[in-house]
Amino acid sequence: MNDNKALKIKFYNGENIPLELHKVRVVQKLNLVPIERRLEALYEGGFNTFRLTTNDVFLDMLTDSGTNAMSDMQVAAMMHADDAYAGSQSFARLHKAVEDVLKKKYLLPVHQGRAAENVIARAYIREKGDLIPTNYHFTTFLAHITQYGGRIVELLYDEAFNISSSHPFKGNMNVEKLDATIRETGAENIPFIRMEASTNLIGGQPFSIQNLREVRTTADRYGLPIVLDASLLGENAYLVIQREPEFRDASMEDVISAITGLCDIVYFSARKLSSSRGGGICTNELSIYRKMEALVPLFEGFLTYGGISVREIESMAVGMYETLDETMICQSPQFIAFLVNALTAQGVPMVTPPGVLGAHVDAMRVCEHIPQTQYPAGSLAAAFFLISGVRGMERGSISNQRDEEGNETFADMELLRLAVPRRVFTLSQIKYVIDRMTWLYENRHLIGGLKFVYEPPVLRFFMGGLEPVSDWPQKLTAKFREDFGDSL
């Protein structure tokens, strides 16, 4: 029974704002540099927000990976770490937390989520052309699958691509397409089915437990395992409680157990799931554990630390339990909803309903005058940093990878993601984001396109360098000064 009355708080004046259920005890100074310096920083960083330094960034909304605020209990736990190379009691405490929260008894630690993807891909991709059905890909997952010769197929329902939809579970896998894909491809050519909680690249959209049950039924029909990317499991579970009638009165523990219980392998980035550093792969099947066991010492570290600092392992264990606390998990989705709803009210096209991880601006509509060949989402990310000092992330064609012939592959959506890590930003800072994005939307005609000047062969969105196709950054800077005067 979910009896957490603290989450149902009304203001007497009728104002609908999220209330922080934590207090701030340690602060970190921020920098808000003049727009002229931000313009210089963009050129120095190749108009790629990943290449900006935090000396020039005011609000860092690039990602929630490793940027969630740790709790006081997590920090305290780090002080009694057991730094033994093998058999560490810190690992024993993490193992117990995984058993208690994710309900899996075998754990392989890895240094972060993409390391788990590497181990799983290496263990399960058997033949060139093996196919992985997924609700939607994630950048590093796709890179690891293709590195070992595999392919993916994305099986969302059409509703997922309706950016302004009100559908509560746009991350659902299309089970009809899944069945047809398995029959056409042959189950012997499909190592596993992957579900991502929640679908990062289409706006942090969750899947329902009913949908996962249907995927499980299909998987069982063909004897296939289900692999769950649980990096945003807590937030997916929170939205299940909010949106799936069957679980309206359920606890976080009930929902998380229901999800993980339907999956054979659960892997996660602790940088998201437990507000720490590290990652893991867990299962209840010894044969599955053995299939990957030898790869951890080869690529990560010994089986009781997996390349993770033991201090981080201690904080992971505490953070795992905190995932069951709805007051810990709810703050980020509530702030995201506040941000999305406020910008939507100002006419800014947003991905709806509000999801998890961050607020997602529809760059395809904001920058409809910019062709996809000039990367509208990347352009919007650069423009927004220029006029605000807020660093978001491009989630569009720059985040895609070229095909085997070197041709550009265009994304289904061109999004600017403004990540909202747990318990990091204040409401006034969120209101600043709303103000600056509203201004930029009104002046969107000044934003121009980008082109690559340096493009690495893989994961180009991390390291690639671009430049503007015209002098639009200078024109946008001039308009900012005209409207804001000497304001930062």
C-alpha positions in Angstrom: 0.0 0.0 0.0 1.4 3.4 -1.0 0.4 5.6 1.9 3.0 8.4 1.4 0.8 11.4 2.1 3.8 13.7 1.8 3.5 13.5 -1.9 0.0 14.9 -1.9 0.7 18.5 -0.9 -1.7 21.4 -1.8 -1.0 25.1 -1.5 -3.8 27.2 0.1 -3.4 29.8 -2.6 -4.0 27.2 -5.3 -0.5 27.5 -6.8 0.7 24.2 -8.4 4.4 23.9 -7.8 6.6 21.0 -6.7 7.7 21.0 -3.1 11.3 19.8 -2.4 11.3 17.1 0.3 14.9 17.6 1.1 17.1 20.4 2.5 20.4 21.7 1.1 23.4 21.3 3.4 26.3 21.5 1.0 26.5 24.0 -1.9 28.7 24.4 -4.9 29.4 27.7 -6.5 28.1 28.3 -10.0 29.5 30.6 -12.8 27.3 32.8 -15.0 29.7 34.4 -17.5 28.7 37.2 -20.0 27.3 36.2 -23.3 30.4 37.3 -25.1 32.4 34.7 -23.2 29.8 32.1 -23.9 30.1 32.8 -27.6 33.9 32.4 -27.4 33.4 29.1 -25.4 31.1 27.7 -28.2 33.8 28.3 -30.8 36.5 26.8 -28.6 34.3 23.8 -27.9 33.3 23.2 -31.5 29.6 24.0 -30.9 29.4 20.7 -29.0 28.0 21.1 -25.5 30.0 18.1 -24.3 33.2 20.0 -25.0 32.3 23.0 -22.8 34.1 23.5 -19.5 32.1 24.1 -16.3 33.9 27.4 -15.9 31.6 28.7 -18.6 28.5 26.7 -17.7 25.8 28.1 -15.3 23.3 25.3 -15.0 24.6 21.9 -16.2 21.6 20.2 -17.7 23.7 18.0 -20.0 22.8 14.7 -18.3 21.6 13.1 -15.0 24.4 10.5 -15.3 26.7 10.9 -12.3 25.2 14.4 -11.5 22.3 13.4 -9.2 22.8 14.7 -5.7 24.0 12.1 -3.2 22.3 11.9 0.1 24.0 12.5 3.5 23.6 8.7 4.2 25.4 7.9 1.0 28.3 10.2 1.8 28.5 8.8 5.3 28.6 5.2 4.1 31.7 6.0 2.0 33.7 6.5 5.1 33.6 2.8 6.2 34.6 1.2 2.9 36.5 -2.1 2.9 39.2 -1.7 0.3 40.2 -5.3 0.0 41.0 -6.3 -3.6 38.9 -9.5 -3.2 36.1 -10.5 -0.9 35.4 -6.9 0.2 32.6 -6.4 2.7 31.6 -3.3 0.7 30.7 -5.6 -2.2 28.8 -7.9 0.2 26.7 -4.9 1.3 26.0 -3.9 -2.3 25.1 -7.5 -3.2 22.6 -7.6 -0.4 21.1 -4.3 -1.6 20.7 -5.7 -5.1 19.0 -8.8 -3.7 16.7 -6.7 -1.6 15.8 -4.1 -4.2 16.1 -5.7 -7.6 15.4 -9.2 -6.3 18.4 -10.8 -8.1 20.9 -13.0 -6.3 23.8 -13.0 -8.7 25.7 -9.7 -9.3 28.5 -8.7 -11.6 29.9 -5.2 -10.8 31.1 -3.0 -13.7 32.4 0.5 -13.7 29.4 2.0 -15.4 26.3 1.2 -17.5 28.0 1.1 -20.9 30.5 -1.4 -19.5 27.5 -3.6 -18.7 26.4 -3.2 -22.3 29.8 -4.2 -23.5 29.9 -7.4 -21.4 26.4 -8.4 -22.4 27.0 -7.7 -26.1 30.2 -9.7 -26.1 28.6 -12.6 -24.3 25.4 -12.8 -26.4 26.2 -11.7 -29.9 27.1 -15.0 -31.5 26.9 -14.4 -35.3 27.2 -11.4 -37.5 23.7 -10.1 -38.1 22.2 -11.3 -34.8 19.2 -9.1 -34.1 18.2 -7.4 -30.8 14.6 -6.2 -30.6 14.2 -3.2 -28.3 11.6 -0.7 -27.4 14.2 2.0 -28.5 17.9 2.1 -28.7 20.3 4.0 -26.5 23.5 5.4 -28.1 26.1 3.3 -26.3 23.9 0.2 -26.4 23.7 0.5 -30.2 27.4 1.1 -30.5 28.2 -2.1 -28.5 25.8 -4.3 -30.4 27.1 -3.1 -33.8 30.7 -3.4 -32.6 30.2 -7.1 -32.2 28.4 -7.5 -35.5 24.8 -7.4 -34.2 21.8 -5.3 -35.3 18.9 -3.8 -33.5 15.2 -3.2 -34.4 13.2 -0.6 -32.6 9.6 -1.7 -31.9 7.6 1.2 -30.5 4.0 1.9 -31.2 3.3 4.7 -33.7 2.0 6.8 -30.8 5.5 7.1 -29.4 6.5 9.3 -32.3 3.7 11.8 -31.7 5.7 14.3 -29.8 2.7 16.2 -28.4 0.8 13.1 -27.4 -0.8 12.5 -24.0 -0.3 8.7 -24.1 1.1 7.8 -20.6 3.4 4.9 -21.8 5.1 5.9 -25.0 8.0 3.6 -24.1 5.8 0.5 -24.6 7.1 -2.2 -27.0 4.8 -3.1 -29.9 4.2 -6.7 -29.1 2.5 -7.4 -32.4 5.7 -6.2 -34.2 7.8 -8.2 -31.8 6.0 -11.4 -32.6 6.3 -10.7 -36.3 10.0 -9.8 -36.0 10.8 -13.1 -34.2 8.9 -15.2 -36.7 10.5 -13.4 -39.6 14.1 -13.5 -38.2 14.0 -16.8 -36.4 14.3 -17.0 -32.6 17.7 -18.7 -33.1 19.0 -15.4 -34.5 17.8 -13.3 -31.6 20.0 -13.5 -28.5 17.6 -11.5 -26.3 14.9 -8.9 -26.2 15.8 -5.6 -24.6 13.6 -3.2 -22.7 14.8 0.3 -21.6 13.3 2.0 -18.6 12.7 4.7 -19.6 13.3 5.3 -23.3 16.0 8.0 -23.2 16.1 9.2 -26.9 12.3 9.8 -27.3 11.9 12.0 -24.3 12.4 9.7 -21.3 9.1 7.9 -21.8 8.2 5.0 -19.6 6.7 1.6 -20.3 3.8 0.0 -18.4 4.0 -3.2 -16.4 1.1 -4.6 -18.5 3.2 -4.1 -21.6 6.2 -5.8 -20.0 3.9 -8.7 -19.1 2.9 -9.0 -22.8 6.5 -8.9 -23.9 7.3 -11.6 -21.3 4.5 -13.8 -22.8 5.9 -13.4 -26.3 9.5 -14.0 -25.1 8.4 -17.2 -23.3 6.6 -18.4 -26.5 9.9 -18.4 -28.3 12.3 -19.2 -25.4 14.0 -15.8 -25.4 15.4 -13.9 -22.4 14.5 -10.3 -21.6 17.3 -7.9 -20.7 16.3 -4.7 -18.8 18.2 -1.5 -18.9 17.2 -0.4 -15.4 19.2 2.8 -15.2 16.0 4.9 -14.9 14.0 2.2 -13.2 13.1 4.3 -10.2 11.6 7.0 -12.3 9.8 4.5 -14.5 8.3 2.9 -11.4 7.2 6.3 -10.1 5.4 7.0 -13.3 3.8 3.5 -13.2 2.3 4.5 -9.8 1.1 7.8 -11.2 -0.3 6.5 -14.5 -1.1 2.8 -14.4 -4.4 2.3 -12.5 -3.5 -1.2 -11.3 -0.6 0.2 -9.3 -2.1 3.4 -8.0 -1.8 2.3 -4.4 1.4 0.2 -4.8 4.7 1.0 -3.2 7.9 1.6 -5.1 9.2 -1.7 -3.9 6.1 -3.5 -5.3 6.5 -1.9 -8.7 10.2 -2.3 -9.0 9.9 -6.0 -8.0 7.1 -6.5 -10.5 9.3 -5.1 -13.3 12.6 -6.8 -12.4 10.7 -10.1 -11.8 9.6 -10.2 -15.4 13.2 -9.9 -16.7 16.0 -12.4 -16.9 18.9 -10.0 -16.9 18.9 -6.5 -15.3 21.8 -4.1 -15.9 22.1 -0.5 -14.7 24.2 2.6 -14.5 24.5 3.5 -10.9 25.2 7.0 -12.0 21.5 7.1 -12.6 19.9 4.4 -10.6 21.5 5.0 -7.2 23.0 8.6 -7.5 26.6 7.2 -7.3 29.2 5.9 -9.7 29.5 2.4 -11.1 27.1 -0.2 -12.6 26.1 -3.8 -12.5 24.6 -6.8 -14.2 22.3 -9.1 -12.1 20.3 -12.2 -12.7 18.7 -15.1 -10.8 20.1 -17.7 -13.3 23.5 -19.2 -12.5 24.0 -20.2 -16.2 23.5 -16.6 -17.2 25.9 -15.4 -14.6 28.5 -17.9 -15.7 28.1 -16.8 -19.3 29.4 -13.3 -18.4 31.5 -14.0 -15.3 34.9 -14.3 -16.9 34.4 -11.1 -18.9 34.3 -8.9 -15.7 37.9 -9.6 -14.6 39.1 -9.3 -18.2 37.6 -5.9 -18.9 36.6 -4.3 -15.5 38.3 -5.6 -12.4 37.9 -8.5 -9.9 34.4 -9.8 -9.3 34.0 -8.0 -6.0 34.8 -4.5 -7.3 34.4 -4.5 -11.1 36.4 -1.3 -11.6 34.4 0.7 -9.0 36.0 2.5 -6.1 34.9 0.6 -2.9 33.7 4.0 -1.5 31.4 4.3 -4.4 30.3 0.7 -3.9 29.2 1.7 -0.4 27.3 4.7 -1.7 25.7 2.5 -4.4 24.4 0.1 -1.7 22.7 3.0 0.2 21.5 4.6 -3.0 19.9 1.3 -4.1 17.7 1.3 -1.0 16.9 4.9 -1.4 15.4 4.1 -4.8 12.5 2.6 -2.9 11.8 6.0 -1.3 9.2 7.8 -3.4 10.2 11.1 -1.8 13.7 10.6 -3.2 12.6 9.6 -6.7 9.7 12.0 -7.2 11.6 15.3 -7.1 13.1 15.0 -10.6 10.0 14.0 -12.5 8.0 16.7 -10.6 10.5 19.4 -11.6 10.5 18.1 -15.2 6.7 18.2 -15.3 6.8 21.8 -14.0 9.3 22.8 -16.6 7.5 21.0 -19.5 4.1 22.4 -18.5 5.4 25.9 -18.1 7.1 26.0 -21.5 4.2 24.4 -23.2 2.0 27.2 -21.8 4.4 29.6 -23.4 3.9 27.9 -26.8 7.3 26.1 -26.8 6.8 22.7 -28.5 7.8 20.0 -25.9 7.7 16.2 -25.7 4.5 15.4 -23.7 3.5 13.9 -21.4 6.5 14.9 -19.3 8.8 12.0 -18.9 11.9 11.3 -16.8 15.6 12.3 -17.0 14.8 15.8 -18.4 12.5 18.1 -20.3 12.7 17.7 -24.1 12.3 20.5 -26.5 11.1 19.6 -30.0 13.9 21.1 -32.1 12.3 20.0 -35.3 9.5 22.5 -34.7 11.5 25.2 -33.0 14.0 25.2 -35.8 11.8 24.1 -38.6 13.7 26.4 -40.9 16.9 24.4 -40.4 17.2 21.1 -42.4 18.1 17.9 -40.6 21.4 17.9 -42.7 22.3 21.0 -40.6 21.4 19.4 -37.2 18.6 21.5 -35.7 18.8 19.8 -32.3 22.5 20.6 -32.1 21.9 24.1 -33.2 19.2 24.7 -30.6 21.5 23.3 -27.9 24.3 25.7 -28.9 21.9 28.6 -29.2 20.3 27.9 -25.8 23.8 27.8 -24.1 24.7 31.0 -25.8 21.7 33.0 -24.5 21.5 31.4 -21.0 24.6 29.6 -20.0 22.5 26.5 -19.6 24.1 23.4 -21.0 21.7 20.9 -22.5 22.3 17.9 -24.7 21.5 17.3 -28.4 19.4 14.2 -28.8 18.9 14.0 -32.6 20.9 13.2 -35.7 24.2 14.1 -34.2 23.6 11.4 -31.6 23.0 8.9 -34.4 25.8 7.1 -36.2 26.4 6.7 -39.9 25.5 3.5 -41.7 28.0 1.0 -43.0 28.4 2.9 -46.2 29.1 6.2 -44.3 25.8 7.8 -45.1 24.1 10.0 -42.6 21.2 8.4 -40.7 18.6 10.9 -39.5 17.0 10.6 -36.1 13.3 10.0 -35.7 13.2 13.1 -33.4 15.4 16.2 -33.1 15.3 17.0 -29.4 17.1 19.3 -27.0 17.3 17.6 -23.7 17.4 19.7 -20.5 18.3 17.1 -17.9 17.0 17.6 -14.4 19.2 15.5 -12.0 17.7 14.5 -8.7 17.8 17.2 -6.0 20.2 19.5 -7.8 18.4 22.6 -9.0 16.2 25.1 -7.2 12.8 26.2 -8.4 14.2 29.7 -9.2 16.8 28.1 -11.4 14.1 26.1 -13.2 12.2 29.4 -13.7 15.3 31.0 -15.2 15.4 28.1 -17.7 11.8 28.8 -18.6 12.4 32.5 -19.0 15.4 32.1 -21.3 13.8 29.3 -23.4 10.7 31.5 -23.9 12.8 34.3 -25.2 14.8 32.1 -27.5 11.6 30.6 -28.9 10.4 34.1 -29.8 13.7 34.7 -31.5 14.1 31.3 -33.0 14.4 32.6 -36.6 17.9 33.9 -35.7 19.1 30.3 -35.0 21.1 28.8 -37.9 22.5 25.4 -38.8 25.8 23.6 -38.0 28.2 21.4 -40.0 30.8 18.9 -38.9 34.5 19.9 -39.1 35.7 16.9 -37.0 33.8 13.6 -36.8 35.1 10.6 -34.9 34.1 7.2 -36.2 31.9 6.2 -33.2 29.9 8.1 -30.6 30.5 11.4 -32.5 28.2 13.4 -30.3 30.7 13.0 -27.4 33.8 14.3 -29.2 32.8 15.8 -32.6 33.5 19.3 -33.6 31.1 21.6 -35.5 30.8 25.1 -36.7 27.9 27.4 -37.7 27.0 27.6 -41.4 26.7 31.4 -41.1 27.2 34.3 -38.6 23.9 33.4 -36.8 25.6 33.2 -33.3 26.8 36.8 -33.6 23.3 38.0 -34.7 21.7 36.1 -31.7 24.2 37.7 -29.4 23.4 41.1 -30.7 19.7 40.5 -30.2 20.3 39.3 -26.6 22.2 42.5 -25.8 19.4 44.6 -27.4 16.7 43.0 -25.2 18.6 42.3 -22.0 21.1 45.2 -21.8 24.0 44.5 -19.5 22.3 41.4 -17.9 24.3 38.2 -17.8 
